[in-house]
Amino acid sequence: MDINLIVESISVLAHGIFLTLSVTLLSLVVSFILSVPLSLLRASPNRALSGSVLAYTYVFRGTPLLVQLFLVYYGLSQLTVVRQSIFWPLLREPFWCALAAFSLNSTAYTTEVFRAGILAVPRGITEAAQALGLSRLMQIRLIIFPLAFRMVLPSYANEVIGMVKASSLASTVTLLEITGLARRMVSETFAPYEVFLAAGLLYLLLNFIVSAFFRTLEMHLAHSSTSNSRNIKEGPKSSKLWPLRQAIDKRAHTKPGDQPSIRSL
């Protein structure tokens, strides 16, 4: 094993970090935006809405990401309607094809992750929010999704780490990110062991940073939740969260069959 070649390979492959992070972060942003409404539909009691989202997530979670990438990159170009559409200038570029495939795949996984968190929110909290007269949109924005996100944060962190590793598949559609540069360097040096070992070290470093970020975020949210609870308990009754806490407490102590009115809350 040539240590000097490994060090040299790391310096060369580091030029692909920007492209790796670009396709990964953009995919995660798109998937996050899409998965929030889809997860709400997936958790909906309406079978038609929930079933349609389930069909989407089932297909994209049940097929390999590499196959999905090839279908987007090689398959869409075979359709005349696509070549004549306004999206063709983007879809003929490998970067945007990789971004589309990664985003659709990550959206499917993230949707199911968020759905599990939404269903795990205690029903008493949402009932108390309804009793206070909060609209459904306010319930989702202020109560349901924040609580759900905190509960599924470790699972979402795993999805982010998985996307960082999956970004290596972009090299199969000619993108020169870390793995793409590694494959080209192997063809020049004929030293696959050292080159791919260097690539693995770079991916390990990126995932270490991602893990540290989510660990810090989880600790911050836990500390913030503890501080808010303390402020609600010890703070004045004029606190914005005081009515909700009172409603939750009364809902928790209500006997089965007794339904407190909005006025009593």
LOLOTOR-985818 format. One record per residue (C-alpha): y, z, x; chain; residue number from 0. Coordinates in steps of 0.02 Angstrom, whole numbers, plus 50000, padded with zeros to 5 digits. Each point is the difference from the previous one (the first is absolute). Layout:
REM residues N
@y Y&z Z&x X&fimi A&sevo NUM $
...
***
This chain:
REM residues 265
@y 50000&z 50000&x 50000&fimi A&sevo 0 $
@y 50167&z 49944&x 50070&fimi A&sevo 1 $
@y 50131&z 50136&x 49965&fimi A&sevo 2 $
@y 50142&z 49891&x 50063&fimi A&sevo 3 $
@y 49952&z 49862&x 49878&fimi A&sevo 4 $
@y 49998&z 50126&x 49857&fimi A&sevo 5 $
@y 50176&z 50058&x 50045&fimi A&sevo 6 $
@y 50058&z 49820&x 50015&fimi A&sevo 7 $
@y 49919&z 49957&x 49834&fimi A&sevo 8 $
@y 50089&z 50144&x 49913&fimi A&sevo 9 $
@y 50169&z 49937&x 50062&fimi A&sevo 10 $
@y 49961&z 49823&x 49939&fimi A&sevo 11 $
@y 49925&z 50051&x 49832&fimi A&sevo 12 $
@y 50147&z 50115&x 49966&fimi A&sevo 13 $
@y 50100&z 49844&x 49958&fimi A&sevo 14 $
@y 49892&z 49981&x 49844&fimi A&sevo 15 $
@y 50042&z 50174&x 49933&fimi A&sevo 16 $
@y 50156&z 49937&x 49911&fimi A&sevo 17 $
@y 49904&z 49867&x 49904&fimi A&sevo 18 $
@y 49860&z 50123&x 49960&fimi A&sevo 19 $
@y 50124&z 50126&x 49931&fimi A&sevo 20 $
@y 50097&z 49866&x 49907&fimi A&sevo 21 $
@y 49853&z 49934&x 49901&fimi A&sevo 22 $
@y 49932&z 50176&x 49972&fimi A&sevo 23 $
@y 50162&z 50083&x 49943&fimi A&sevo 24 $
@y 50052&z 49856&x 49888&fimi A&sevo 25 $
@y 49827&z 49998&x 49920&fimi A&sevo 26 $
@y 50010&z 50187&x 49969&fimi A&sevo 27 $
@y 50174&z 49987&x 49924&fimi A&sevo 28 $
@y 49947&z 49860&x 49882&fimi A&sevo 29 $
@y 49839&z 50088&x 49953&fimi A&sevo 30 $
@y 50090&z 50165&x 49967&fimi A&sevo 31 $
@y 50126&z 49915&x 49885&fimi A&sevo 32 $
@y 49862&z 49909&x 49904&fimi A&sevo 33 $
@y 49876&z 50143&x 49992&fimi A&sevo 34 $
@y 50116&z 50125&x 49916&fimi A&sevo 35 $
@y 50013&z 49908&x 49833&fimi A&sevo 36 $
@y 49820&z 49938&x 50015&fimi A&sevo 37 $
@y 49936&z 50177&x 50025&fimi A&sevo 38 $
@y 50092&z 50055&x 49843&fimi A&sevo 39 $
@y 49919&z 49858&x 49904&fimi A&sevo 40 $
@y 49831&z 50042&x 50076&fimi A&sevo 41 $
@y 50018&z 50181&x 49942&fimi A&sevo 42 $
@y 50057&z 49945&x 49827&fimi A&sevo 43 $
@y 49888&z 50042&x 49851&fimi A&sevo 44 $
@y 50024&z 49819&x 49943&fimi A&sevo 45 $
@y 49835&z 49918&x 50045&fimi A&sevo 46 $
@y 50072&z 49825&x 50007&fimi A&sevo 47 $
@y 50133&z 50047&x 50128&fimi A&sevo 48 $
@y 49886&z 50113&x 50100&fimi A&sevo 49 $
@y 49858&z 49872&x 49998&fimi A&sevo 50 $
@y 50108&z 49857&x 50061&fimi A&sevo 51 $
@y 50060&z 50103&x 50149&fimi A&sevo 52 $
@y 49821&z 50058&x 50031&fimi A&sevo 53 $
@y 49943&z 49819&x 50010&fimi A&sevo 54 $
@y 50131&z 49964&x 50132&fimi A&sevo 55 $
@y 49960&z 50153&x 50105&fimi A&sevo 56 $
@y 49812&z 49972&x 49983&fimi A&sevo 57 $
@y 50012&z 49822&x 50066&fimi A&sevo 58 $
@y 50112&z 50040&x 50148&fimi A&sevo 59 $
@y 49908&z 50160&x 50047&fimi A&sevo 60 $
@y 49831&z 49917&x 49981&fimi A&sevo 61 $
@y 50031&z 49850&x 50113&fimi A&sevo 62 $
@y 50034&z 49998&x 50188&fimi A&sevo 63 $
@y 50180&z 49991&x 50055&fimi A&sevo 64 $
@y 49955&z 49860&x 50121&fimi A&sevo 65 $
@y 49936&z 49893&x 49856&fimi A&sevo 66 $
@y 50158&z 50034&x 49902&fimi A&sevo 67 $
@y 50106&z 49951&x 50150&fimi A&sevo 68 $
@y 49904&z 49836&x 50022&fimi A&sevo 69 $
@y 50016&z 49961&x 49814&fimi A&sevo 70 $
@y 50189&z 50021&x 50010&fimi A&sevo 71 $
@y 50023&z 49911&x 50167&fimi A&sevo 72 $
@y 49875&z 49857&x 49981&fimi A&sevo 73 $
@y 49969&z 49997&x 49813&fimi A&sevo 74 $
@y 50175&z 49993&x 49925&fimi A&sevo 75 $
@y 50047&z 49850&x 50106&fimi A&sevo 76 $
@y 49863&z 49901&x 49911&fimi A&sevo 77 $
@y 50088&z 50019&x 49832&fimi A&sevo 78 $
@y 50126&z 49865&x 49958&fimi A&sevo 79 $
@y 50098&z 50115&x 49885&fimi A&sevo 80 $
@y 50026&z 50119&x 50146&fimi A&sevo 81 $
@y 50055&z 49864&x 50121&fimi A&sevo 82 $
@y 50127&z 49939&x 49873&fimi A&sevo 83 $
@y 50066&z 50172&x 49956&fimi A&sevo 84 $
@y 50151&z 50090&x 50071&fimi A&sevo 85 $
@y 49883&z 50123&x 50087&fimi A&sevo 86 $
@y 49921&z 49869&x 50114&fimi A&sevo 87 $
@y 50128&z 50021&x 50142&fimi A&sevo 88 $
@y 49941&z 50181&x 50011&fimi A&sevo 89 $
@y 49815&z 49979&x 49963&fimi A&sevo 90 $
@y 49977&z 49870&x 50137&fimi A&sevo 91 $
@y 50052&z 50130&x 50129&fimi A&sevo 92 $
@y 49862&z 50117&x 50064&fimi A&sevo 93 $
@y 50113&z 50153&x 50000&fimi A&sevo 94 $
@y 50038&z 49989&x 49814&fimi A&sevo 95 $
@y 49820&z 49961&x 49957&fimi A&sevo 96 $
@y 49943&z 50154&x 50095&fimi A&sevo 97 $
@y 50136&z 50102&x 49916&fimi A&sevo 98 $
@y 49945&z 49941&x 49827&fimi A&sevo 99 $
@y 49816&z 50036&x 50031&fimi A&sevo 100 $
@y 50031&z 50171&x 50077&fimi A&sevo 101 $
@y 50121&z 50048&x 49861&fimi A&sevo 102 $
@y 49881&z 49953&x 49860&fimi A&sevo 103 $
@y 49856&z 50091&x 50083&fimi A&sevo 104 $
@y 50100&z 50157&x 50038&fimi A&sevo 105 $
@y 50072&z 50001&x 49824&fimi A&sevo 106 $
@y 49825&z 50010&x 49927&fimi A&sevo 107 $
@y 49953&z 50151&x 50105&fimi A&sevo 108 $
@y 50168&z 50088&x 49980&fimi A&sevo 109 $
@y 49995&z 49975&x 49812&fimi A&sevo 110 $
@y 49837&z 50095&x 49986&fimi A&sevo 111 $
@y 50063&z 50135&x 50118&fimi A&sevo 112 $
@y 50156&z 50029&x 49895&fimi A&sevo 113 $
@y 49900&z 49991&x 49839&fimi A&sevo 114 $
@y 49892&z 50144&x 50058&fimi A&sevo 115 $
@y 50155&z 50103&x 50037&fimi A&sevo 116 $
@y 50080&z 49961&x 49832&fimi A&sevo 117 $
@y 49844&z 50054&x 49906&fimi A&sevo 118 $
@y 49993&z 50159&x 50104&fimi A&sevo 119 $
@y 50172&z 50060&x 49943&fimi A&sevo 120 $
@y 49973&z 50151&x 49884&fimi A&sevo 121 $
@y 50021&z 49951&x 49819&fimi A&sevo 122 $
@y 50096&z 50159&x 49963&fimi A&sevo 123 $
@y 50142&z 49945&x 50113&fimi A&sevo 124 $
@y 50021&z 49835&x 49910&fimi A&sevo 125 $
@y 49990&z 50086&x 49832&fimi A&sevo 126 $
@y 50137&z 50121&x 50053&fimi A&sevo 127 $
@y 50107&z 49854&x 50056&fimi A&sevo 128 $
@y 49975&z 49915&x 49832&fimi A&sevo 129 $
@y 50047&z 50160&x 49911&fimi A&sevo 130 $
@y 50163&z 50003&x 50098&fimi A&sevo 131 $
@y 50039&z 49827&x 49935&fimi A&sevo 132 $
@y 49979&z 49904&x 50162&fimi A&sevo 133 $
@y 49970&z 49814&x 49976&fimi A&sevo 134 $
@y 49841&z 49922&x 50066&fimi A&sevo 135 $
@y 50096&z 49917&x 50141&fimi A&sevo 136 $
@y 50078&z 50165&x 50053&fimi A&sevo 137 $
@y 49831&z 50085&x 49994&fimi A&sevo 138 $
@y 49928&z 49869&x 50116&fimi A&sevo 139 $
@y 50149&z 50000&x 50118&fimi A&sevo 140 $
@y 50031&z 50188&x 50010&fimi A&sevo 141 $
@y 49830&z 50080&x 49971&fimi A&sevo 142 $
@y 49845&z 49892&x 49989&fimi A&sevo 143 $
@y 50017&z 49882&x 50149&fimi A&sevo 144 $
@y 50074&z 50128&x 50123&fimi A&sevo 145 $
@y 49856&z 50119&x 49963&fimi A&sevo 146 $
@y 49872&z 49860&x 50007&fimi A&sevo 147 $
@y 50068&z 49936&x 50166&fimi A&sevo 148 $
@y 49987&z 50171&x 50080&fimi A&sevo 149 $
@y 49821&z 50020&x 49944&fimi A&sevo 150 $
@y 49942&z 49829&x 50064&fimi A&sevo 151 $
@y 50103&z 49998&x 50160&fimi A&sevo 152 $
@y 49847&z 50021&x 50114&fimi A&sevo 153 $
@y 49911&z 49858&x 49912&fimi A&sevo 154 $
@y 50154&z 49890&x 50012&fimi A&sevo 155 $
@y 50013&z 50041&x 50185&fimi A&sevo 156 $
@y 49822&z 49934&x 50022&fimi A&sevo 157 $
@y 50051&z 49839&x 49912&fimi A&sevo 158 $
@y 50148&z 49979&x 50119&fimi A&sevo 159 $
@y 49888&z 50028&x 50152&fimi A&sevo 160 $
@y 49875&z 49876&x 49928&fimi A&sevo 161 $
@y 50137&z 49869&x 49983&fimi A&sevo 162 $
@y 50053&z 50024&x 50181&fimi A&sevo 163 $
@y 49822&z 49962&x 50054&fimi A&sevo 164 $
@y 49980&z 49859&x 49874&fimi A&sevo 165 $
@y 50154&z 49914&x 50071&fimi A&sevo 166 $
@y 49888&z 49942&x 50142&fimi A&sevo 167 $
@y 49928&z 49872&x 49878&fimi A&sevo 168 $
@y 50165&z 49907&x 50007&fimi A&sevo 169 $
@y 49944&z 49929&x 50166&fimi A&sevo 170 $
@y 49874&z 49892&x 49906&fimi A&sevo 171 $
@y 50144&z 49900&x 49925&fimi A&sevo 172 $
@y 50084&z 49968&x 50169&fimi A&sevo 173 $
@y 50119&z 50149&x 49998&fimi A&sevo 174 $
@y 50026&z 50069&x 50175&fimi A&sevo 175 $
@y 50006&z 50185&x 49961&fimi A&sevo 176 $
@y 49904&z 50123&x 50109&fimi A&sevo 177 $
@y 49827&z 49929&x 49967&fimi A&sevo 178 $
@y 50064&z 49820&x 50005&fimi A&sevo 179 $
@y 50076&z 50029&x 50171&fimi A&sevo 180 $
@y 49841&z 50087&x 50056&fimi A&sevo 181 $
@y 49893&z 49849&x 49951&fimi A&sevo 182 $
@y 50116&z 49883&x 50093&fimi A&sevo 183 $
@y 50001&z 50113&x 50152&fimi A&sevo 184 $
@y 49809&z 50007&x 50001&fimi A&sevo 185 $
@y 49993&z 49810&x 50005&fimi A&sevo 186 $
@y 50111&z 50006&x 50154&fimi A&sevo 187 $
@y 49925&z 50147&x 50095&fimi A&sevo 188 $
@y 49817&z 49997&x 49940&fimi A&sevo 189 $
@y 50007&z 50190&x 49996&fimi A&sevo 190 $
@y 49967&z 50047&x 49818&fimi A&sevo 191 $
@y 49953&z 50180&x 50036&fimi A&sevo 192 $
@y 50164&z 50049&x 50083&fimi A&sevo 193 $
@y 50111&z 49898&x 49885&fimi A&sevo 194 $
@y 49926&z 50061&x 49835&fimi A&sevo 195 $
@y 49993&z 50177&x 50068&fimi A&sevo 196 $
@y 50188&z 49988&x 50028&fimi A&sevo 197 $
@y 50022&z 49932&x 49823&fimi A&sevo 198 $
@y 49899&z 50144&x 49930&fimi A&sevo 199 $
@y 50109&z 50125&x 50093&fimi A&sevo 200 $
@y 50157&z 49924&x 49922&fimi A&sevo 201 $
@y 49926&z 50010&x 49825&fimi A&sevo 202 $
@y 49948&z 50179&x 50035&fimi A&sevo 203 $
@y 50179&z 50042&x 50052&fimi A&sevo 204 $
@y 50072&z 49921&x 49843&fimi A&sevo 205 $
@y 49880&z 50094&x 49887&fimi A&sevo 206 $
@y 50036&z 50162&x 50092&fimi A&sevo 207 $
@y 50184&z 49977&x 49961&fimi A&sevo 208 $
@y 49961&z 49961&x 49817&fimi A&sevo 209 $
@y 49888&z 50154&x 49986&fimi A&sevo 210 $
@y 50133&z 50111&x 50078&fimi A&sevo 211 $
@y 50131&z 49931&x 49880&fimi A&sevo 212 $
@y 49897&z 50035&x 49844&fimi A&sevo 213 $
@y 49949&z 50171&x 50066&fimi A&sevo 214 $
@y 50183&z 50044&x 50023&fimi A&sevo 215 $
@y 50043&z 49929&x 49828&fimi A&sevo 216 $
@y 49860&z 50101&x 49919&fimi A&sevo 217 $
@y 50061&z 50160&x 50083&fimi A&sevo 218 $
@y 50179&z 49963&x 49948&fimi A&sevo 219 $
@y 49950&z 49970&x 49818&fimi A&sevo 220 $
@y 49895&z 50159&x 49999&fimi A&sevo 221 $
@y 50145&z 50101&x 50071&fimi A&sevo 222 $
@y 50121&z 49918&x 49877&fimi A&sevo 223 $
@y 49886&z 50041&x 49854&fimi A&sevo 224 $
@y 49986&z 50181&x 50056&fimi A&sevo 225 $
@y 50188&z 50015&x 50019&fimi A&sevo 226 $
@y 50032&z 49924&x 49829&fimi A&sevo 227 $
@y 49876&z 50119&x 49919&fimi A&sevo 228 $
@y 50084&z 50147&x 50084&fimi A&sevo 229 $
@y 50172&z 49942&x 49945&fimi A&sevo 230 $
@y 49941&z 49979&x 49821&fimi A&sevo 231 $
@y 49923&z 50173&x 49995&fimi A&sevo 232 $
@y 50143&z 50090&x 50088&fimi A&sevo 233 $
@y 50146&z 49887&x 49955&fimi A&sevo 234 $
@y 50115&z 50010&x 49849&fimi A&sevo 235 $
@y 49950&z 49941&x 49830&fimi A&sevo 236 $
@y 50130&z 49864&x 50016&fimi A&sevo 237 $
@y 49885&z 49906&x 50119&fimi A&sevo 238 $
@y 49956&z 49825&x 49942&fimi A&sevo 239 $
@y 49816&z 50041&x 50014&fimi A&sevo 240 $
@y 50011&z 50162&x 49904&fimi A&sevo 241 $
@y 49974&z 49924&x 49825&fimi A&sevo 242 $
@y 49849&z 49903&x 50061&fimi A&sevo 243 $
@y 49924&z 50155&x 50079&fimi A&sevo 244 $
@y 50028&z 50098&x 49841&fimi A&sevo 245 $
@y 49917&z 49862&x 49901&fimi A&sevo 246 $
@y 49852&z 49993&x 50118&fimi A&sevo 247 $
@y 49978&z 50189&x 49993&fimi A&sevo 248 $
@y 50007&z 50003&x 49810&fimi A&sevo 249 $
@y 49881&z 49852&x 49990&fimi A&sevo 250 $
@y 49879&z 50090&x 50115&fimi A&sevo 251 $
@y 50002&z 50158&x 49893&fimi A&sevo 252 $
@y 49991&z 49911&x 49833&fimi A&sevo 253 $
@y 49841&z 50036&x 49903&fimi A&sevo 254 $
@y 49891&z 49854&x 49947&fimi A&sevo 255 $
@y 50065&z 49927&x 49838&fimi A&sevo 256 $
@y 50176&z 50070&x 50023&fimi A&sevo 257 $
@y 50127&z 49864&x 50034&fimi A&sevo 258 $
@y 50171&z 50069&x 50050&fimi A&sevo 259 $
@y 50146&z 49902&x 49934&fimi A&sevo 260 $
@y 50132&z 49919&x 50108&fimi A&sevo 261 $
@y 50128&z 50126&x 49939&fimi A&sevo 262 $
@y 49892&z 50147&x 50056&fimi A&sevo 263 $
@y 49986&z 49924&x 50173&fimi A&sevo 264 $
***
